[in-house]
Structures are given as C-alpha cells and as structure tokens.
C-alpha cells in the first residue's frame, strides 16, 4: 500500500498518542536526570503538538490537516488533554492551537550573538500534564485506541492512514498486548494500514536503540514484544530515517528503546512527518 494520499483540510490525517501514566513514570529519566519520566514525556508531547501546529499554520490561520488525540493510561484510561480540551477524544489541530490549558514561561540557553551563551525566556504552551499513578493497563489503552481509530477511518476512508504512538516504561499489568496491537494495526484506509509506533523507556542501563530492523540487540522479552508490535516503516519514512544517518531496510520498524530526550524528540518528529501535505 502506498501511503501517498494527499493530506488536506478536506482529507485530513490523524495522530493518536498513548501515554503511560503508571506510578513508575515518577522515576528519573536516566540515572543522572533530575526530572521524572512523566515530566520529560509531557514536555516532549507538548513540544510536538506545538511543532505540528506550526506545520499547519498558514497566513489565514491553522489549517486542519490533522486530528489529534492523547490517551493516558495508569490509574485511569482515557482522554488526557488538560484544560478546555479535557475529556475530548480527537480534536482538529486548530482547536488544539486555540485552546492550550495554559502558557508557561520557561528559560532556555541561546546564542548571545558574541560567541557565548545566554538565558532566554520563551513561552511554552501546555496541553498535556504529567501524571504518574497506578498500573500499566496497556491492553485497555490499545482497545480504546482501536475503537477510536475504527470510527475515524470510517469517516475518512480515503485519508492518509492514522499514526498511533505508544510511549511506555513498563510491562502491561492487564495481559498480553499482542492481540489488541494486531487488531489496531489491521485498521486501514484505502491508502494503507494504520501505523503503530512504540517507545520503550526501560529501567535497564542499556544503550538506546532507534528504528531497528530486528530485535537481536534488545535486552529483554518485553522490549522484543513491543518491537514486534510496531509497524514496519513505509518507504517515505525510511527515507527520512536514512537522512538522519540511521541504516534502514524493509524490516525497519517504528520502535525506540531506552530513548533519552533528544532521541525521543527525533523519533517522534520523524514519525509525524507527512508524506504529501497540501
């Protein structure tokens, strides 16, 4: 299947993020990190939403090229937008742009124009808050995602296939996710099957693995399970990955293991690049 459908306001695509909010997400993100996994992942999702908005911004405003959803799973499973979007499943990206829960003021390092570094103040919109409580009901989250994506593709049967990205740090506490993941990836539009990517933030002290084409370097059965649940990259995404200096093959999958913040941003950015947006 081609993955070449034009993405437009009349024929949008869809991104759904499944975010682990279990208690272990309160652990540090890496041995030397002072921030929790939940905080780091929240920052990445909020930054990614901002980047998607920028991609859709035109002179007259933000065009609805995408519908966006965020499902959190931990003590509860359900929509995870904060603020005015709370409780909503999928929303047009213009609605995301217009209704952040709040705008935070943050500082970052920047070029001072004289060869040095200075602190700069930036505005950082927030749509998704960090939560770390409860177990890891991944199967329930995947089942909910399946229902949402079946509904979406029935309304957009000829659109660019939806992309679902799952970010988790632990094994599911509600069973084997293989079957619901398989059902999810069987959902399709006339342009191809839904793309399902996984990011595994492990407690193992192991090197990161990004876009592998086999599971031989992965350290445990759970990492291998998530790898095998992940979709193979279509040709246009393999091209983007190759441009980042990563070797690819027809077996390369949308999977990352032990992703640090930089790796996670790179993974998600590549995973959300459109192939044909007008």
N, C-alpha and C positions, 0 to 999 in steps of 0.2 A: 504494500500500500504506500501511497506517495507522500503524504504529509506536505502537500503543496497548496492546499486550499487558501485562498486569499482571506486574510483577517481584516475585517472592516466593521463599520458600525452596523451594517445590515447583516453581517455574517461574523459575529464575534467568536472569540475562543474563551477558554476558562482555565483558571488556576485555583486549585484547592490545596491548602496546606494543612497537614495533620501534625499537631504538635504535642509531644509527650509532656504532660504536666504532673508526672508522678513525683513522689517525695524525693527520689534520688536526684531529681533535677536541681535540688538545692545544694548539691555537691559542687566543689570548684570545677571549673572548666580547665582541666590541666593541672599538673602538680604545682606550678608556680603562679597560678591565676588567683587573683583576689576577688574575682566575680564568679557568681554561681552560673551553672549551665543555663538555668532558666533565664537569667538576666542577659547572658550573651545571645542566646537564641532569640529572645524578644527583640534585642537591638537589631539583629540580622533581619528578622521578618519585617520590622518597621522600616528599616533602610531599603529593603527590597520592594516593599509597597510604594515607597517614595520614588524609587527608580522606575517602577512600572508606570506610575503616574506621569513622570517626566517623558517616558517613551510615547505616551498617548496625548501629550499636551501639544495643542496647535494654537494658532493665533486667536481663534474664536473660543478656546476653552479645551477641556479634556474630553477627548473623543472616547466613546465606549467600545473600544476594541476588545476589552476583556471583562469577564465577570469574575469576581474574586470571592473566595470563601476561606475561613480559618476555623478548623475544628480542633478543640483541645481535648485531650483525654488524660484523666487522672482520677481524682475523686468523682468527677462527673465527666460525661462525654457529650459534647455539644458545641454550638457556635461559640467562638471565643473572641469576637470583636469586643472592644470596650466602648464606652460612651454611647452616643446616639445609635450606633450600629449594633449594640448588644442584642443578641438573640436572633440576628438575621443570618440566614444560611449563605446565600450568594447575592452579591450586590454589584451593580455596574461600577466600573472603576471611577467614573465621575462622582458617584455618591461617596466612594471611599475618599477621593480627593477633597470633597467639600465638607466632610464630617469627621475629622480626626477627634479622638477623645480629648486631646489637649495638645499644646505645643510646649515642649520643654526647651530651656536654654542650656546649651552644653558648650564645653570648650574643647578645642582640638588643636593640635600642633600644625602650624603652617609656615610657609616661606615668608621671611620678613623683608625680602627684597634686597638684602645686603649679604646674602650668603649664610644667614643664620636662621634660627627657628624661633617663632613666637607663638603665644597662645592666642587663638582666635575664638570668638563667640559665634555659635551657629544656632539656628532654630531647628529643632528636631521633633517632627510630628509623631504622635503616638496613636496607634490603632489597636495594639495588642500588648497586654500586660503580662509580666512573668508570674507564673503560679507553679508551686511545687508541693503537691499534696496527694496522697493516695497511691493506688497501684498503677498498673500499666495495661489498661483494657484496650489493647491494640486491635483485637478482633472486632470489638464493638465499634471502634472508630472506622475500621475498614468497611464494615457492613453499612454504617451510616453514610460513608463516602459513596459506596456503591449505589445506594438509593438516590442520593443527590445527583450523581453523575448520569444515572439512567434517565432521571427526569430532565436534566439539562440537555442531553443528546437527543431526546425525543422532541424537544423544542427547537433544536439546532442540528438537524440530521445531516447537513452538508458542511458543517463548520470544521475548522481545524480541530483535531481531537483534543479533549481536555488533558491537562497535565496535573497530576496529583503528586505532591512531595511530602513524604513522611520523615519526621525528624524525631529520633528516639534514643534514649541512653540505656535501655534495659530490655530484658526479655518480657514478652507479654505475660500477664497474670491471668488471662482468661482463655487460654488454649493456644492451639497452633494456628498462626495467621495465614498459613499457606493457601487454604481453600478460599477464604474471603479475598485474599490478594489476587488469586487466579480469577475469581469471578469479576473483580474490579477491572482487571486488565483485558477481559473479554468484551467490555463495553466499547462501542466504536461509533464513529460517524462514517459517512461514505468515503472520507479521506484517510481513515486509518484507525487503529485501536488506540484507546486511551494510553497515555504514557505515565508509568508509575515509577517514581524515583525514591530512593531511601538514603538517609544519612544516619549512620550509626555512631553515636558518641559513646565510646566504650570506657569502662573503668580500667581497662588493660593499659599498661605502659608500653604501647606499641606505636610503630611509625604509622603515619596516615597513608591511606590508600585512596586514590581518586580515579574514578572511571576505569576500573579493572575489566579485563575480558575473561578472567577466570577467578576461582576462589582459592587458589593454592597458597597465596600469601596471607590469607585471613586467619586469625589466631584461634577462632572457636566456632562451634556449630551455629551459634546464633548469628554471628556475622555472615557466615556462609548462607544461612537461611534467608536473611534479608537481601543478600546479593542475588540469590536465585529468584526471589520475588520481584526484583527490579526489571524494568523493561530494557530490552536492547535499544541502543541509540539509533534513531533514524540517520540516514546519510547526512542530512544537513547539520545535525548536531554533532556527528563525528567530525565534520569539517571544523566546527568551532573549537572542539576539544583539541584537535590536532594543531590548530593555530596557537594554542596555549603551550605547545611543546610536549603534549602527552600522546604517547603511542596509542593507536586505536586499531580495532579490527571489527569485523562484522559481529563479533560476540561481545563488544564493549557494552557495558550496562551502566545505567544511571544510578550509580551507587558510590557512596563515600564512607570510609571507615576512619574513625578517630580524627574527625575533621576539626582542626583549630579554626579560629575565627576567620582568618584570611582564606583558608581552604573552603570553608563553608560558604563564604560570600562568592567565591569564584564558582563553586559548584552550582549554587542557586542562580547566579547570573547567567551561566551558560544554559541552565535548564529552562530559563524563561526567555530566551532569545527567539523571537518569531521568525519563521522562515519566509513569510510573504505578507507583509502588513501594508495596507493602503489607507 
